[in-house]
């Protein structure tokens, strides 16, 4: 079916932007105990994963040298 378009006065369109409804939206549903527990476990799992990656990754990133040690190449030792 064809819809008939009617002209809308510009003043009505301008007023609609400032219109506020007096109807309040329905309240949000409260999370159940299982949902709260699930979210907590997911958060703890993520935190433990980050902490574990730091604990396992930090030793791998160390070069094994002390800051004062000077590395010599084999070519300089042969001279």
Beta strands, then each sheet from edge to edge (+ up, - down):
end
